[in-house]
């Protein structure tokens, strides 16, 4: 938000004043910062759609990203969730590209998939979620690793989707803020 709208109240006013919301959208106002994963748990509880999206506030998505990701999830039903392709130069993990049902995805066999922009099929979230109290007590962090390990224990598939590239506003090659 602009400089003159700092703090919680300023952000709340900024959202109300500037975001054209679809009537199906509901803005949840907890009155304070309850933490990333606690807020997602609450949002996913009231969501009514077939797909549930976690999108960080500093993530810049590409055009038509959600429909592309949903299409991939429909083609690969064994995916527990699908994440956008993010900051490859900054995250130099070992990656494996593969095609399943004509859709190219990238898996990370020994590390987690980032969740800055990811979509869960509702049935998958009902099986995996919500994040537990020990995760949501933190303002941020540990949620991705928790979910990665839970998915791996259940022998499900998670992946990055190279066809949907996004980036962080706060990150560059010189900064990892």
Buried (B, 14 or more C-beta within 10 A) or exposed (E): BEEEEEEEEBBBEBEEEEEEEEEEEEEEEEEEEBBBBBBBBBBBEEBEEEBBBBBBEEBEBBEEBBEBBBBBBBEBEEBBBBBBBBBEEEBEBEBEEEEBEEBEBBBBEEEBBBBBBBBBBBEBBEBBBBBEEEBBEBEEEBBBEBBBEBBBEEEBBBBBBBBBBBBBEEBEEEEEE
